[in-house]
Amino acid sequence: MARNKYPEITEQRILDASLKLFLEKGYEHTTIQDIIDELGDLTKGAIYHHFKSKSDIIEAVMNQLYSGQEKDYEDILNGPGTGLEKLRKLLIVSIKSPGNQMMINAAPHIMKNPRFLTKQLFESLDNTVPHLILPLIEQGIQDGSVKTKYPKELSEALLILCNFWMNPFIIQNTAEELIRKTQFMKDLLDRLGMPLLDDEALLVLESYRKQLEEKS
């Protein structure tokens, strides 16, 4: 069969069909049988040949969506602007990413999966911090837009606060609590010498909060 000769094509078809269903029905309400029916020509065994479970499928979908951001991140890292300006661009691009939109519309509870959460934490600390956030903070120190004696510690703290503590898919908050968290983050980063949350970033965060509120 085609899946044996071209496994990468079959795998991509599974991911495309799954993404469509996750967006239409939500991750929780999509079954493996739904994916089989959507594809029309694959058996359950063929699905499980490529993915062990539905959580494996959504993990692959999310990885594919987020991997599309890598060029955007490279452009920010190598583009014009101070370190702080680039960090602000990075924050906005991350919030508006297809992966985040997918989470809002299709799978708001997947982040509570311990495997998914642990994987994201270690991948972020091992890759995002040293290759993206830390270089921008160090650039900011050199150009004077960031003032800190602790670039590595600040980069790790920023990632943990933004990706986990402020992540509404991990810690559920009321609208008022999210507003207070945002203000706390602004005050904290200002005091730490990295005024990351300017008016534009705050507007994007507020728009993001309203999106979440509409979906809840």
DRENPADREN-40197 format. One line per 2 residues: their letters; for each residue x, y, z of C-alpha. Coordinates in nm, 4 decimals, always signed. Layout:
REM DRENPADREN-40197
A	X:Y:Z | ...;
END
This chain:
REM DRENPADREN-40197
MA	+0.0000:+0.0000:+0.0000 | +0.1028:+0.3646:-0.0440;
RN	+0.1678:+0.4137:+0.3237 | +0.4472:+0.1555:+0.3127;
KY	+0.6145:+0.3096:+0.0094 | +0.5687:+0.6733:+0.1125;
PE	+0.5326:+0.6753:+0.4930 | +0.6078:+1.0472:+0.5212;
IT	+0.3154:+1.1278:+0.2892 | +0.0788:+0.9078:+0.4882;
EQ	+0.1969:+1.0632:+0.8134 | +0.1387:+1.4136:+0.6789;
RI	-0.2101:+1.3189:+0.5622 | -0.2892:+1.1941:+0.9124;
LD	-0.1647:+1.5198:+1.0630 | -0.3575:+1.7341:+0.8139;
AS	-0.6808:+1.5424:+0.8733 | -0.6301:+1.5504:+1.2489;
LK	-0.5666:+1.9252:+1.2546 | -0.8846:+1.9841:+1.0526;
LF	-1.0891:+1.7739:+1.2967 | -0.9270:+1.9209:+1.6073;
LE	-1.0204:+2.2691:+1.4869 | -1.3735:+2.1660:+1.3906;
KG	-1.4623:+1.9420:+1.6846 | -1.1939:+2.0103:+1.9438;
YE	-0.9242:+1.7701:+2.0516 | -1.1282:+1.6156:+2.3327;
HT	-1.4203:+1.5316:+2.1010 | -1.2143:+1.3917:+1.8137;
TI	-1.1615:+1.0160:+1.8130 | -0.9199:+0.7971:+1.6209;
QD	-1.2235:+0.6657:+1.4326 | -1.3094:+1.0232:+1.3300;
II	-0.9606:+1.0581:+1.1831 | -0.9976:+0.7264:+0.9981;
DE	-1.3338:+0.8360:+0.8572 | -1.1907:+1.1724:+0.7508;
LG	-0.9048:+1.0045:+0.5623 | -1.1291:+0.7412:+0.4052;
DL	-0.8629:+0.4931:+0.2964 | -0.6623:+0.4060:+0.6086;
TK	-0.7293:+0.1484:+0.8772 | -0.6879:+0.1912:+1.2513;
GA	-0.3751:-0.0253:+1.2239 | -0.2292:+0.2152:+0.9693;
IY	-0.2879:+0.5089:+1.2053 | -0.1242:+0.3267:+1.4943;
HH	+0.1667:+0.2302:+1.2723 | +0.2611:+0.5995:+1.2625;
FK	+0.1269:+0.7237:+1.5977 | +0.0811:+0.5303:+1.9198;
SK	-0.2050:+0.7438:+2.0469 | -0.4163:+1.0532:+1.9870;
SD	-0.1879:+1.2484:+2.2225 | +0.1060:+1.1532:+1.9966;
II	-0.0863:+1.2930:+1.7001 | -0.1598:+1.6273:+1.8599;
EA	+0.1979:+1.6527:+1.9835 | +0.3160:+1.6092:+1.6239;
VM	+0.0570:+1.8621:+1.5030 | +0.1734:+2.1151:+1.7617;
NQ	+0.5402:+2.0569:+1.6792 | +0.4653:+2.1185:+1.3134;
LY	+0.2750:+2.4385:+1.3857 | +0.5431:+2.5763:+1.6159;
SG	+0.8279:+2.4747:+1.3848 | +0.6905:+2.7165:+1.1300;
QE	+0.7900:+2.9974:+1.3650 | +1.1608:+2.9194:+1.3484;
KD	+1.2178:+3.1447:+1.0466 | +1.0313:+3.4280:+1.2211;
YE	+1.2562:+3.3840:+1.5248 | +1.5690:+3.3802:+1.3091;
DI	+1.4550:+3.6968:+1.1345 | +1.4043:+3.8673:+1.4710;
LN	+1.7377:+3.7469:+1.6070 | +1.9325:+3.8646:+1.3025;
GP	+1.7220:+4.1679:+1.2158 | +1.7491:+4.5350:+1.3113;
GT	+1.6719:+4.6801:+1.6524 | +1.7996:+4.6778:+2.0069;
GL	+1.7948:+4.3649:+2.2171 | +1.4862:+4.4894:+2.4005;
EK	+1.3028:+4.5734:+2.0778 | +1.3739:+4.2245:+1.9473;
LR	+1.2494:+4.0686:+2.2706 | +0.9246:+4.2618:+2.2323;
KL	+0.8885:+4.1364:+1.8738 | +0.9591:+3.7832:+1.9949;
LI	+0.6856:+3.8075:+2.2590 | +0.4274:+3.9336:+2.0094;
VS	+0.5150:+3.6711:+1.7459 | +0.4918:+3.3965:+2.0085;
IK	+0.1493:+3.5107:+2.1290 | +0.0142:+3.5322:+1.7732;
SP	+0.1638:+3.1999:+1.6652 | -0.0491:+2.9367:+1.4864;
GN	+0.0286:+2.7014:+1.7742 | -0.1338:+2.9330:+2.0267;
QM	-0.4363:+2.9833:+1.8039 | -0.4643:+2.6065:+1.7733;
MI	-0.4577:+2.5734:+2.1513 | -0.7310:+2.8342:+2.1940;
NA	-0.9604:+2.6827:+1.9310 | -0.8979:+2.3111:+1.9571;
AP	-0.7003:+2.1826:+2.2516 | -0.7015:+2.4127:+2.5547;
HI	-0.6526:+2.1220:+2.7967 | -0.3601:+1.9433:+2.6282;
MK	-0.1039:+2.1513:+2.8179 | -0.2157:+1.9801:+3.1384;
NP	-0.0847:+1.6520:+3.0007 | +0.2275:+1.5862:+3.2173;
RF	+0.4237:+1.4395:+2.9266 | +0.3511:+1.7359:+2.7011;
LT	+0.4233:+1.9832:+2.9808 | +0.7554:+1.8239:+3.0785;
KQ	+0.8676:+1.8009:+2.7169 | +0.7902:+2.1681:+2.6580;
LF	+0.9733:+2.2743:+2.9751 | +1.2977:+2.0937:+2.8975;
ES	+1.2961:+2.1786:+2.5277 | +1.2441:+2.5462:+2.6157;
LD	+1.5228:+2.5512:+2.8731 | +1.7595:+2.3552:+2.6488;
NT	+1.6887:+2.5385:+2.3233 | +1.4814:+2.8566:+2.3484;
VP	+1.6752:+3.0085:+2.6380 | +2.0363:+2.9625:+2.5155;
HL	+1.9696:+3.0149:+2.1442 | +1.7106:+3.2907:+2.1463;
IL	+1.6220:+3.4672:+2.4716 | +1.9689:+3.4802:+2.6273;
PL	+2.1412:+3.6198:+2.3133 | +1.8802:+3.8958:+2.2916;
IE	+1.9203:+3.9874:+2.6575 | +2.2994:+3.9921:+2.6137;
QG	+2.2572:+4.2150:+2.3083 | +2.0326:+4.4402:+2.5157;
IQ	+2.3004:+4.4675:+2.7846 | +2.5562:+4.5668:+2.5214;
DG	+2.3348:+4.8299:+2.3582 | +2.2008:+4.9601:+2.6904;
SV	+1.8341:+4.8676:+2.6374 | +1.8497:+4.5976:+2.9090;
KT	+2.0144:+4.6558:+3.2456 | +2.0828:+4.3390:+3.4430;
KY	+2.3768:+4.1601:+3.6026 | +2.2035:+3.8252:+3.5625;
PK	+2.1318:+3.7622:+3.1912 | +2.1108:+3.3814:+3.2132;
EL	+1.8949:+3.3834:+3.5244 | +1.6683:+3.6512:+3.3783;
SE	+1.6271:+3.4598:+3.0525 | +1.5249:+3.1429:+3.2392;
AL	+1.2898:+3.3311:+3.4722 | +1.1268:+3.5102:+3.1784;
LI	+1.0613:+3.1845:+2.9966 | +0.9164:+3.0119:+3.3025;
LC	+0.6963:+3.3074:+3.3932 | +0.5629:+3.3584:+3.0388;
NF	+0.5364:+2.9964:+2.9238 | +0.4080:+2.8429:+3.2460;
WM	+0.3054:+3.0841:+3.5242 | +0.1157:+3.3156:+3.2869;
NP	+0.0073:+3.0389:+3.0503 | -0.3738:+3.0172:+3.0830;
FI	-0.3708:+2.6631:+2.9443 | -0.1697:+2.5502:+3.2471;
IQ	-0.2953:+2.7776:+3.5270 | -0.6545:+2.8852:+3.4852;
NT	-0.7318:+3.2370:+3.6020 | -1.0250:+3.4737:+3.5994;
AE	-1.0081:+3.7778:+3.3732 | -0.9215:+3.9921:+3.6748;
EL	-0.6411:+3.7556:+3.7795 | -0.4898:+3.7613:+3.4303;
IR	-0.4976:+4.1411:+3.4299 | -0.3235:+4.1484:+3.7683;
KT	-0.0640:+3.8973:+3.6508 | +0.0101:+4.1082:+3.3447;
QF	+0.0544:+4.4195:+3.5578 | +0.2742:+4.2272:+3.8006;
MK	+0.4895:+4.1054:+3.5116 | +0.5240:+4.4591:+3.3788;
DL	+0.6259:+4.5973:+3.7191 | +0.8641:+4.3074:+3.7840;
LD	+1.0422:+4.3309:+3.4488 | +1.0649:+4.7105:+3.4745;
RL	+1.2347:+4.6723:+3.8135 | +1.4683:+4.4055:+3.6756;
GM	+1.5913:+4.6432:+3.4069 | +1.4032:+4.4899:+3.1143;
PL	+1.0887:+4.6955:+3.0392 | +0.9507:+4.4339:+2.8021;
LD	+0.5803:+4.5100:+2.8228 | +0.5327:+4.8347:+2.6329;
DE	+0.1938:+4.9620:+2.5110 | +0.1945:+4.7428:+2.1984;
AL	+0.2772:+4.4258:+2.3922 | +0.0089:+4.5074:+2.6509;
LV	-0.2506:+4.5522:+2.3745 | -0.1576:+4.2153:+2.2235;
LE	-0.1811:+4.0484:+2.5654 | -0.5205:+4.2090:+2.6268;
SY	-0.6476:+4.0895:+2.2885 | -0.5186:+3.7402:+2.3709;
RK	-0.6951:+3.7492:+2.7102 | -1.0244:+3.8451:+2.5449;
QL	-0.9902:+3.5586:+2.2967 | -0.9466:+3.3158:+2.5829;
EE	-1.2409:+3.4655:+2.7696 | -1.4675:+3.4181:+2.4662;
KS	-1.3655:+3.0525:+2.4365 | -1.4119:+2.9735:+2.8072;
END
